[in-house]
Amino acid sequence: MIVDELRIVGSTQTNVVMSAELIRVAQRAVRQRPANPRKEGLGQLVYPFDRDLAWAAVTYMRTPTRVLWDLYRTRAERLETLYDELCADIRDDKRALWRDGDGISVEVRRVEQFPAGERQVVGTVKNAIVDTMARRGLRLHVDPERPATRWVARQDDRGEIVVSIDLGGGSLSQRGWRRETGEAPLREHLAAVLLMLARFDPRKDVLVDPMCGSGTIPIEAYHLSRATPRQVPALRALGIDYVAEGAKSLEPSPLYPDAAPLLVGCDVDLDVLAAARDNARAARAAEAITWQRADVATLTPQVIADIARERGREPPESGLLLANPPYGERLDERDLVMVYRALAQTCRKFRGWRAGFLVGNPLLEQVFTDVIGRPRIKKPLANANLRAYFYLYEL
Ligand SMILES: C[S@@+](CC[C@H](N)C(=O)[O-])C[C@H]1O[C@@H](n2cnc3c(N)ncnc32)[C@H](O)[C@@H]1O
């Protein structure tokens, strides 16, 4: 069956955040409020396909891991039927998805329930596309390195195979700036999720990551504030493009170019801070972020007020402390309690601020309940396949 849907894929438990982000960027970028999505599972949103919306999602969204254009759906339970049904759909498809000489790549995900191996499914989808296009006189070839379009086939919760184009050309989590990683870097899209969950407002909030490691949260905060565009040349070839009326350039520009929040990353480890600086340079965010070596126990509002003054700003009255503190793989329980206690006691000094943490160890909540009280939000959120929670405290 031919379908026409835009699928936004992210980590589990991030549907609400992704939907809010798409509303934010679509209204600003293409003057459109998306329809209410269909939710599939806890980390997938499906919208009626719209070229402008797809362009806005791929170009500006930071919380998803992938943006897909779903094109075909089949209940086939055998490779032969899969091939026949796809060939029939592709033959009847009037959409301009291919050009003569294009390279394509095919990947499969979550097809464990299909009674054939992954490679066989890849081969069948690839053959259906290449053979049907050959009958139309278009020669396509497989090019896993630099394909014009990346195809994905996956089985959904009902067991149907859905074939899509991966509009972002692969994982959107990797922004391309990471040079150095520190110990346990946060995936970039999750940093954006945390900022959204903590309702980071760049017009009002100072952002301080007191345990910044390789700097993912402050770097992400900079680009989320500006809504920095991602350049995906393959989109234009698919006719997915948008140039705002009166725009001076065909290239997309940041949606909020004047956003200039005060961003601070602190860590006790000098090597890690050097990595954060390198990453920020690679991410073109170096000028916007202050990196400071500090043990979390020594961090005070005064330290942040001094940084604000050095940058010619008023000392902030409130802001957001946001971090993913160590979980405990490398620290024993006693040391971990000490680190969490120091973090909680530091938070107490930041009266009027908010503090958000992604952490996979329940000790943090116990310590914070003693020192600060209960969190306003506690939400399960996986971090690199580890069970974790996001906590938000009003200080
Ligand atoms: C899980 S990592 C943070 C990863 C970071 N979000 C990133 O994306 O790279 C935890 C960080 O906490 C830092 N840390 C541990 N104890 C600390 C302390 N007492 N004061 C400040 N930073 C500390 C570590 O050096 C490490 O970089």
The ligand as a Tripos MOL2 file, in Angstrom:
@<TRIPOS>MOLECULE
LIG
   27    29     1     0     0
SMALL
NO_CHARGES

@<TRIPOS>ATOM
      1 C1         28.4560   11.6140   33.2020 C.3       1 LIG1
      2 S1         29.7090   12.7930   33.0520 S.3       1 LIG1
      3 C2         28.9190   14.1640   32.2610 C.3       1 LIG1
      4 C3         28.8900   13.9890   30.7870 C.3       1 LIG1
      5 C4         28.5350   15.2360   30.0350 C.3       1 LIG1
      6 N1         27.1500   15.6050   30.1620 N.3       1 LIG1
      7 C5         28.9250   15.0660   28.5770 C.2       1 LIG1
      8 O1         28.0420   15.1530   27.7270 O.co2     1 LIG1
      9 O2         30.0800   14.8010   28.2680 O.co2     1 LIG1
     10 C6         29.9110   13.3820   34.6940 C.3       1 LIG1
     11 C7         30.9550   14.4600   34.8330 C.3       1 LIG1
     12 O3         30.9410   14.8680   36.2120 O.3       1 LIG1
     13 C8         32.2350   15.3180   36.5280 C.3       1 LIG1
     14 N2         32.3860   15.3520   37.9860 N.ar      1 LIG1
     15 C9         32.4760   14.3130   38.8500 C.ar      1 LIG1
     16 N3         32.6110   14.7480   40.1070 N.ar      1 LIG1
     17 C10        32.5880   16.1030   40.0610 C.ar      1 LIG1
     18 C11        32.6800   17.1350   41.0440 C.ar      1 LIG1
     19 N4         32.8340   16.8520   42.3270 N.pl3     1 LIG1
     20 N5         32.6170   18.4140   40.6220 N.ar      1 LIG1
     21 C12        32.4730   18.7190   39.2990 C.ar      1 LIG1
     22 N6         32.4100   17.7810   38.3290 N.ar      1 LIG1
     23 C13        32.4490   16.4890   38.6940 C.ar      1 LIG1
     24 C14        33.1410   14.3040   35.8300 C.3       1 LIG1
     25 O4         34.4410   14.8490   35.6370 O.3       1 LIG1
     26 C15        32.3880   14.0180   34.5270 C.3       1 LIG1
     27 O5         32.9070   14.8140   33.4890 O.3       1 LIG1
@<TRIPOS>BOND
     1     1     2 1
     2     2     3 1
     3     2    10 1
     4     3     4 1
     5     4     5 1
     6     5     6 1
     7     5     7 1
     8     7     8 2
     9     7     9 1
    10    10    11 1
    11    11    12 1
    12    11    26 1
    13    12    13 1
    14    13    14 1
    15    13    24 1
    16    14    15 ar
    17    14    23 ar
    18    15    16 ar
    19    16    17 ar
    20    17    18 ar
    21    17    23 ar
    22    18    19 1
    23    18    20 ar
    24    20    21 ar
    25    21    22 ar
    26    22    23 ar
    27    24    25 1
    28    24    26 1
    29    26    27 1
@<TRIPOS>SUBSTRUCTURE
     1 LIG1         1 GROUP 0 **** ****
